[in-house]
Structures are given as C-alpha cells and as structure tokens.
Amino acid sequence: LGYSPAMLEHILDEALVWALREGRRELGWRDVQRARLSEEIGLAQPTVYTERERKLIATHEAGHAVIAYLCAKDRKLEVLSIIKRRQALGLLAHSDAEERFTRTKSELEGTLKVTLGGLAAEHLFYGESGTGPSNDLTVATTLAAQMVGSFGMGKSLISYEAVQNGWQSTPNIVAKVLSNEDTKHEVEELLDRHKDEVFQLLNENRDLVEALRDELIDKEELLGDEILAVLAGALDRRS
C-alpha cells in the first residue's frame, strides 16, 4: 500500500476509534478499512439520495466491480460502497493481489475496462449515462494516452515522453497525445473498443451486476469477502 510506519499507526488509531464508537473493545478488519478510506478519500458524508440516484449509483459501482472480477484477475477487490466521500458518490477500492512494479499490456487493458465498467452499466440498465462517469473518463483517457504515447502499446513506438522542450502549451503526456490527430484517434478507438467489450460482458452477466446492486442498496458498503460472496451466490444460482 506504500504506507510508512507512522501512517500505519495513524490508520490503526483511527480504526480503534471506529470500534470504540460502536462500543467494542477490539477492532476488526472493517474498522481498518473504514479508517483507510477516511485517510485516503475522506470521511463518509451522510447524504440522502433519491431512490433513483441510489439505484443508479449502486448500478454504476456494481458495474465496476463485476468487470474487475471478470477482467482484472491481478486486482484484489477491497471495498464497494455507495457512501459519499468528498466528491465521490460511491467507489470500488481495489489493489494489487501481490506487490507489483510493472504492468503488461493485457493487465493495463483490464484496468482500462474496470474504469469503463460504471459507464457501461449505466448505459446497459438506463439507456444513457449521467455525470457519474466523469472522473472515470479522466482516468481512462489518461491511461489510454499513456499506452499509446508512452508505453509503446499503440501503433507506433514513438514516445511522446521524449519531448523535453517545445510544445510549451502541451506539457503533459495526455495533452501531447491528444494534440496529434492520429494518436488522438487511436486513443478514441481504444476507449470505444473497450467500452463496447465491457458493455457486452455486463450484458452477458446482468445477474452479477443486479446481485451486487441490490446488496449495495441494502447495505451501502461491502468488503472484499462480502463482494466475492455475493458474486459466488449469483453464479451458484445459474446452475
């Protein structure tokens, strides 16, 4: 996770506070996860969603989780939530299943699919998307631009990172890639292709999305084993 010993101590202290607030003498893993989310993303903000918003947000986050389960085997699902924190109305927290320093193209494509899972789920269940996928698209565009213009995973091996001087108005890799019509088109094709693949996967696994959506609406937040248990239950009901 990249935490220093001091940060770990702080998170454990916060976790203990969560346990004491609920009258328990011992902290558990859920307390640690709550403290970690508060540290990384912000405190939970009590928010009253409309019934439609609640269902939409739960569908969006369930889409992320199902695609992570199906396409990103290198990721460990940690928290799935529809509790508002800072600007996030909901979230899927996931991490490396083991410590990693490099990524393959297929692994990055899996991550790209996960970022598009919420958008695709909204389109699948509602026929359109709202403002929810805004940050997801920022992350997806950045990753796709890096793959095309920095990691040599596009049609050309030219690295836009090699541009050290000039292009003063386009200082970062995303701007450099998107300012060129050829590479911009390649990024668009990459995003569109993966979005279509994700939509198809979710359509074939609607029951998994619905199971997670309904559980989220009921409980608001699920931890790793709880996420997997819901998915396993949905898969068992297929047979």
C-alpha positions in Angstrom: 0.0 0.0 0.0 3.0 2.3 0.3 2.2 3.4 3.9 5.0 4.5 6.2 5.1 3.0 9.8 3.7 6.4 11.0 0.8 6.3 8.6 0.0 2.7 9.5 0.0 3.7 13.2 -2.4 6.5 12.4 -4.8 4.3 10.5 -4.8 1.7 13.3 -5.5 4.5 15.8 -8.4 5.7 13.6 -9.7 2.1 13.3 -9.7 1.8 17.1 -11.8 5.0 17.3 -14.3 3.4 14.9 -14.5 0.3 17.1 -14.9 2.4 20.3 -17.7 4.5 18.8 -19.7 1.3 18.4 -18.9 0.1 21.9 -16.5 -2.6 21.0 -13.3 -3.3 22.9 -11.5 -4.9 19.8 -11.1 -3.5 16.3 -11.7 -5.6 13.2 -10.9 -5.5 9.6 -13.9 -3.5 8.7 -12.7 -0.8 11.2 -9.3 -0.8 9.4 -10.9 -0.4 6.0 -13.1 2.5 7.3 -10.1 4.2 8.7 -8.1 3.7 5.4 -10.9 5.1 3.3 -11.2 8.1 5.6 -7.5 8.7 5.3 -7.3 8.2 1.5 -10.6 9.5 0.3 -12.2 11.4 3.2 -14.8 10.9 5.9 -18.2 9.5 5.0 -20.7 12.2 4.4 -24.3 11.4 5.4 -26.2 12.0 2.2 -29.9 11.3 1.4 -30.1 10.1 -2.2 -33.3 10.0 -4.1 -34.4 6.4 -4.8 -33.4 6.7 -8.4 -30.0 8.1 -7.6 -29.3 5.4 -5.0 -30.1 2.7 -7.6 -28.1 4.4 -10.3 -25.0 4.8 -8.1 -25.3 1.2 -6.9 -25.6 0.0 -10.5 -22.6 2.1 -11.6 -20.4 0.8 -8.8 -21.6 -2.8 -9.3 -20.5 -2.4 -13.0 -17.0 -1.5 -11.9 -16.9 -4.5 -9.5 -18.2 -7.1 -11.9 -15.7 -6.0 -14.6 -12.9 -6.1 -12.1 -13.9 -9.6 -11.1 -14.1 -10.8 -14.7 -11.2 -8.9 -16.4 -8.7 -7.9 -13.7 -7.6 -11.1 -12.0 -4.5 -9.3 -10.8 -6.6 -7.0 -8.7 -8.0 -7.6 -5.2 -11.4 -6.2 -4.5 -11.4 -4.4 -1.2 -14.4 -2.1 -0.7 -17.5 -1.4 -2.8 -19.6 1.5 -1.5 -22.3 3.9 -2.3 -21.5 6.2 0.7 -20.5 9.7 -0.4 -16.9 10.7 0.4 -15.6 14.1 -0.8 -16.6 14.3 -4.5 -17.1 10.6 -4.9 -20.8 9.4 -4.6 -19.6 5.8 -4.5 -16.4 3.8 -5.1 -14.7 0.5 -5.8 -11.4 0.2 -3.9 -9.1 -2.4 -5.3 -5.4 -3.1 -5.0 -2.7 -5.4 -6.4 -3.2 -9.0 -5.3 0.6 -9.0 -4.7 3.3 -6.3 -4.8 4.0 -5.3 -8.3 6.3 -2.8 -10.1 5.4 -3.4 -13.7 2.3 -4.0 -15.8 1.7 -5.9 -19.0 -0.5 -4.6 -21.8 -3.2 -7.1 -21.0 -3.2 -6.0 -17.4 -3.5 -2.4 -18.3 -6.3 -3.2 -20.7 -8.0 -5.0 -17.8 -7.6 -1.8 -15.7 -9.0 0.2 -18.6 -12.1 -2.0 -18.7 -12.6 -1.6 -15.0 -12.7 2.2 -15.3 -15.3 2.0 -18.0 -17.5 -0.5 -16.1 -19.6 2.1 -14.4 -20.3 4.0 -17.6 -21.2 0.8 -19.5 -23.5 -0.4 -16.6 -25.4 2.9 -16.7 -25.9 2.6 -20.5 -27.0 -1.1 -20.1 -29.6 -0.5 -17.4 -30.7 3.0 -18.1 -30.0 3.5 -21.8 -27.8 6.5 -21.1 -25.2 7.8 -18.6 -25.2 10.7 -16.2 -22.5 12.8 -14.7 -21.2 10.0 -12.6 -18.6 8.6 -15.0 -16.8 12.0 -15.3 -13.8 11.0 -13.2 -13.7 7.5 -14.6 -13.3 9.0 -18.1 -10.4 11.2 -16.9 -8.6 8.1 -15.5 -9.4 6.1 -18.7 -8.3 8.8 -21.0 -5.0 9.3 -19.1 -4.3 5.5 -19.1 -5.1 5.2 -22.8 -2.9 8.1 -23.7 0.0 6.6 -21.7 -0.5 3.3 -23.5 -0.5 5.0 -26.9 2.1 7.7 -26.4 4.4 6.4 -23.6 4.3 2.7 -23.1 4.7 1.6 -26.8 1.4 -0.3 -26.7 -0.1 1.6 -29.7 0.5 1.6 -33.4 3.8 3.4 -33.1 6.8 3.0 -30.8 7.4 6.8 -30.7 7.3 8.1 -27.1 5.8 11.5 -26.5 7.6 11.5 -23.2 10.8 12.1 -25.2 9.7 15.6 -26.0 11.5 17.7 -23.4 11.5 21.1 -25.0 9.0 22.8 -27.2 5.2 22.2 -27.2 5.0 24.6 -24.3 1.2 24.7 -24.4 1.0 20.9 -24.1 3.3 20.0 -21.2 1.9 16.6 -20.2 1.6 13.2 -21.9 -2.2 13.4 -22.3 -2.1 16.8 -23.9 0.8 15.8 -26.2 -1.0 12.7 -27.4 -4.4 14.4 -27.8 -2.9 17.3 -29.7 -1.9 14.9 -32.5 -4.9 13.8 -34.7 -3.5 10.3 -35.4 -2.8 9.4 -31.8 -6.0 11.2 -30.6 -7.9 9.0 -32.9 -6.1 5.9 -31.6 -7.0 6.8 -28.0 -10.6 7.2 -29.1 -10.6 3.9 -30.8 -9.0 2.2 -27.8 -11.6 3.7 -25.4 -14.6 2.9 -27.7 -13.4 -0.7 -28.3 -13.0 -1.5 -24.6 -16.3 0.3 -23.7 -18.1 -2.0 -26.3 -16.4 -5.1 -24.9 -17.3 -4.1 -21.3 -20.9 -3.4 -22.3 -21.1 -6.9 -23.9 -19.6 -8.5 -20.8 -22.0 -6.8 -18.5 -24.9 -7.7 -20.7 -23.9 -11.4 -20.5 -23.6 -11.1 -16.7 -26.5 -8.9 -15.8 -27.3 -11.2 -12.9 -24.0 -10.4 -11.3 -24.5 -6.7 -11.6 -28.0 -6.9 -10.2 -26.9 -9.0 -7.3 -24.2 -6.6 -6.3 -26.5 -3.6 -6.9 -29.2 -5.0 -4.7 -26.8 -5.8 -1.9 -25.3 -2.3 -2.1 -28.7 -0.7 -1.9 -29.4 -2.8 1.2 -26.1 -2.5 3.0 -24.4 0.6 1.4 -20.9 -0.9 1.8 -19.3 -4.3 1.1 -15.8 -5.5 2.0 -13.7 -7.9 -0.1 -15.0 -11.2 1.1 -18.6 -9.9 1.1 -18.3 -8.8 -2.6 -17.0 -12.2 -3.6 -19.7 -13.9 -1.6 -22.4 -12.0 -3.4 -20.9 -12.8 -6.8 -20.4 -16.5 -5.9 -24.1 -16.7 -4.8 -25.2 -15.2 -8.1 -23.1 -17.7 -10.0 -24.4 -20.6 -8.0 -28.0 -19.6 -8.8 -27.2 -20.0 -12.5 -26.9 -23.8 -12.1 
